[in-house]
Amino acid sequence: MSNVENNDIRKEEILAMSRSEKKDEGDEHASLKGTKFGEVIGFNIIGVLMVILSIATHQMSAVWALLAVYGAFNAGHEFKKYRLTKNKYYIAGCVVCIAATLFSIFAFFDFALEWHNIHEFTKAIRWW
């Protein structure tokens, strides 16, 4: 048998295995594209618009809540990229997003519960 015949047999085996998996790569590709589009349009643009509207209406607790959700989402997204690529820049981005999320959560409670001085803050912590 020649190499050409071996290659043809190997191609047929690969095609048969692919057909038996019942997995459509076109559907997977479309789903991934849709997810990326949803992240950009649905989350980022709408999230930024909500933050702008909250600032315009002087609802700062809503701003901090939205920024906390946005930071948590981006931390997860950066961590996913890190796990796929093992690029240390993504883990640094994840850490920054987590820190921003924690800051936003604290600021949310500061505005929502009016913990503007340390006495009220420590009183609230003792209540928990």
N, C-alpha and C positions, 0 to 999 in steps of 0.2 A: 504494500500500500504506500502511496506517495503522501507527501506532506499535505498536498492539496486535498486529497481524499480524507485524511485525518482531520483537517480543519473543517471540512464540510460536515463530517460526522459530529464533531464537537459543537459546531454551530446549531445543528439540529437538536442535540441534547440540551443545550442552553435554552433554545426556543421552547422545547417541550417542558422544561422545568419552569420557565417563565409563565407559560400558559396554565400550568397546573396550580400556580400560586393564586390565581384569580385576583391579582392586584393590578389595578390600572394606574400606571405612572402618570398618565395625563390628568386623571382626577386628583392625584396627590399634588401634582404641580399647580393645578388650578386652586386647590384648597390652600396651599402655602401662599400663593399670590394673593388670594382673597384675605388671608390673615394679615399679611403685610399691609395691604391696602386699608384694612379695618383698623390696624394699629395707628397708621399715619393719619387717616381721615377721621375715623371715629373717635379715637382717644385723644390724640395730640391736638388737633385743631379745635375740637369741641371743648376739650379741657382748657385750652388757652382762652377760648371765648368765654367760658364760664368764670374763669379767674378775672378776666377784664370786666365782665358784667358785675361780679361781686365787688370788685374794687370801686367801680363807678357808683354802686348803690351803697357803699360804705358798710358792707357786710364782711368785716375782716375775719370773723370766725369761719365763714364759708371759704374764704380764700385759703386759710391755713389748712382746712380740711381737704380741699381739692389738691393743694400742693402735697399734702401727706400721701394721698392716694396716688398722685402722679409720681412722686418719688419712689413709693413702694413698687409701682408697676415697672418703672425704669430700673430699679435695683434687680428685680427678677429678670428683666430682659437682658441686662448686662451680665448677670450670673449665667444665664443660658448661653450667651455668646462665649463666655469664659470656658464653660464646660465643653463646648464644641471645639474651640480653637486653642485653649490653654494659653492664651495671650494674657499677660499680666496686666495690661492696660485695662482690660475689661473688669478684672477683679478690683482694680483701683476705682473704676467708675462705679462699681457695685457698692463699695465702701462709702464713697462720697454720697451716693443716692440714699443709702441707709442712714447716714448722718443727717442729711437734709430731711429725711422723713421723720426721724426722731425729733429734730428741731421743730418741724412743722406741727407735730403732734403736741409738743410742749406749748408752742405758740397758740395753737387752737384752744387748749385748756386755759391758757392765760387770758385770751380774749373772751372765750365762752363763759368761763367761771369767774372772770375778773380777779385773777391771782396776781395783781399788780405789785404786791409787796411780799416779802418773804414770810411775814407772819401769817398771812392768809394761806400761802402755799403749804407751810408746815402744818397748819391746822387741817387742811384738806388731806394731807398725807396721813396724819394720825387718824382721820375718819375712815380711811380705807383699811 
